Structure formats: structure tokens, C-alpha cells
Amino acid sequence: MNMNYVNIITLALTLNVAINNVVQANQLELNTTIPANNDVAVKAQTMANESVITTQTSAAKIELMAKLANLHHFSAKFDQQVQSESGDILEQSSGKLAISKPNLANWHTAEPDELLIVSDGENVWFYNPWIEQVSVYSLSAAIAQTPILLLTSQDEAMWQEYSVTNEEDNSFVITAKDVNSQIKSLTLLFDTDKAGGKLKQFSFLDATGQLSHIKLSDFDDHTLPEANLFNFVVPEGVQIDDQRAN
């Protein structure tokens, strides 16, 4: 799969920038003065620190899952910007996004090049009309690398693969525990003016160091997206790259 597809996959089905700093800050706040020669005290304090951090992470995850439990579906327009590790702008695009539970997603990039990603609940389709090709993956394989589908899932087993921290600006940072994950972290920012929280924007950091920002507008969580948005029909003459058996 070419890099354009990789970028779109990470955008569509995912929605850290500072996760290490957050964890380190928590550890600094928890640390107390311990005699250097007291190994028992050091181990006890370390275990206590880890326990508190785990509790904080669990509380953040519970709070986020509660917010997402009220988000049954939504549609929105998006503007997306991709930055390199050094901060240079690599790509800008715009389009429409629709999400519905369980595990349904439609990400349509309109500008500058059209691309379509559809999750029908079992399979995920990545369609590039310019090259007349569609790649299809099993949902489970797509979820493993694309945590934005957590927006549509209350599966506790799936959530065990991620840690969650929250920040004062009503944002949550979701970090993959798998060091080989293509998406290192996903940050969700909610609008504090709406009860339960309206999703305003999200960003994610991928394994290459690229940071993608996605800003939402015309957010609608009242109108149920049309069912045909989540049903991909392969156009005539389009080549199918079936990755479901891999």
C-alpha cells in the first residue's frame, strides 16, 4: 500500500502529542523524597506511584467511555492538516465524515484528491478513484492499527489495548500499548459548552512522527446518517485488492 493510502487509513479510522510529558508530569507530582539506600522504601514508593498512575488512567478511560457512550452517531465536515516531525506542513485536505455504532464509518476526502473509506461493520474499504482500485481489510485488522474506531465501540477488551489520560482543556489522549502500532496516540478534544461534550477536533501521531490535526465543523449528532453511507459497492471496472486473508 502506498503512502497516500497509509495516511488516509490513519486519518479515517483513527481519530501523543504529549503523552510522555503527561506521564512524566504525573510521576514528578507523585514522587517524594526517599532515602537512596532504602531499597524497600524505593520499591514501595515506585509501586505506589505506579498504582496511582494506573488509577488515574483508569478514571480517565471510564470518563471518556461515558462520553462516547452518549455519542451514538454523528456527521461533520472536516479540515485536516498533516505536519512532519519538524513541523512542516505536508498535506491539507477536506471532506465529510460520518460515524455510527457499531463500527460503522464513512470518511470521504473531497479535496485536493478524492478518496473514500467505508467501514460496513465487518470490512473496511479504501477506495481511490484516481487509480481505480479498492483495498479491503477485515474490521479486526483495521481496528488493530486505527483507534478512531474506538469512537464506535464499547468493547472493554478492545479498550484494554489502550491507555487514556485527560487534560484540563476537556481533551483525552488515547495511547496504544502495542509499541508496533502504526498510530502512537490519538487526542480527542470536546466542546465544554455542550452537555456530555461535542467532539470538536482530534489529532494523532503516527509511527513515522507525522502529526495530523482534524478540525470538525457542522457537527450533527442528532440526525442519523443514511445507511447507504456504510455500504460500499465496488464500481464496475475497479480492481479489488483483497487483504482479508492476510
Secondary structure by P-SEA (a helix, b strand, c coil): ccaaaaaaaaaaacccccaaaaaaaaaaaaccccccccaaaaaaaaaaaaaaaaaaaaaaaaaaaaaaaacccccccbbbbbbcccccccccccbbbbbcccbbbbbbbcccbbbbbbbcccbbbbbbccccbbbbbcaaaaaacccccccccccccccccbbbbbccccbbbbbbccccccccbbbbbbcccccccccccccccccccbbbbbbbccccccccccccccbbbbcccccccccccc
